[in-house]
Amino acid sequence: GYTVTGAFSDTQVITVTVEGYGAPDYQYSLDDGPRQDSNVFEGVSMGTHVIHVWDAKGNIAYSCEELVINEVYIIDYPHYFTPNGDGIHDTWNVVGLDEAKIFIF
């Protein structure tokens, strides 16, 4: 699993939690980036991401196959909007979700 901290801020962090025979020797990658030993990704951009996890021990009898965590969402929202038709901050939406529907009553 994973957790996202710092939601709706400029410094969001993804922390990956993995349990199994490989623990604690795993390697992690965000969006096909370089592998790292740390399970923490800092300063993650808005949008949808993919995390890959590998058992760093390799070809041991109980080695795990690659784990892929799809659709990890980092979201944000504007703190205000001014729908007065001047073209500046006229709309409001959740940033990082492709098909969000927002209803304001």
N, C-alpha and C positions, 0 to 999 in steps of 0.2 A: 504494500500500500504506500501511500504518500500523504503528506500534509502540506498545505500552503499557508504560510504565515505572512503577516504584513498585508493582508488583503486590502484592496482599495488604496494602496500607498505606492510610492515610487520605488520602493525597495522590497519587492516580494521575493520570498525564499521558498523553494521546494525541498522538502526533506523526505527521502525515500526510506521505507522501513521494509526490510527483507529478513525472513527467518528461514533456516534450513541447514542442510549439512555443510554448506560453504561458509556459514557465518563464522567469524566476521569478515572473511576474505572475499569480498565482492568488488567488482568494478562497475562504474556507472557512466552513462553517456546521455546527454540531453540533445535531442534533435540530430542524431548522428554526428555529434561533435566528438572531440577526443575523449578517450576513456580516462576516468579519474578514480582514485581510491576513496574519495570522500562521497558520502551519500547526500551531501548538501549542495544545492545549486542556488547561488545568490544573484540578485539583480536580474531576474528572469523577465523577459519582455512580455507584453500583453499578447494574448492569443492562445492557440492550441499547441501543445507540445507533446513529444513522444520521448519516453525514458526507456533506455535499454539497461539491463542488469546482467552481468556475467559472473559466474563462479570463477574467481581468480586462481583457485587451486588447480584447475585444468583437468587432466585426464585421470583423476582418482576415481575409484569404483563408485563413489556416491556423488560424483560431480553432477551439478544441475545444468540443464540446457538454458539457453538465453531466455530471459524473461523480458517481455515487452509490455509496457504500460502505455496504452494509447489514450488520447484525448484528455490530457492533463490541462485544465483551463486556468489561465491567469487572467483575471478580469479587473476592470476599474470602471468608474463612472464619473461624469462631470459633477462638480459640487453644486452647480446651478445652471439654469438656462433662462434666456430672456426671449420668449417667442413673440417679438414685436415686429418681425418682418424686415429687420435691417440687415439680415445676412450674417450677423455675429451672434453665436450661441443661440440660434433659433430652435435647434433640436436638442434632444437629450436621449441618450441610449447607453446601454452597458457596453463598454469597450472590451473586446476579446471574445464576444459571443457572436457567431455569424448570423444566426437567425433568431435573435431575441425579439419578443413582442412585449412592449411596455404599454400599460394602460394607466392613465392618470385621470383620476376622478375628482 
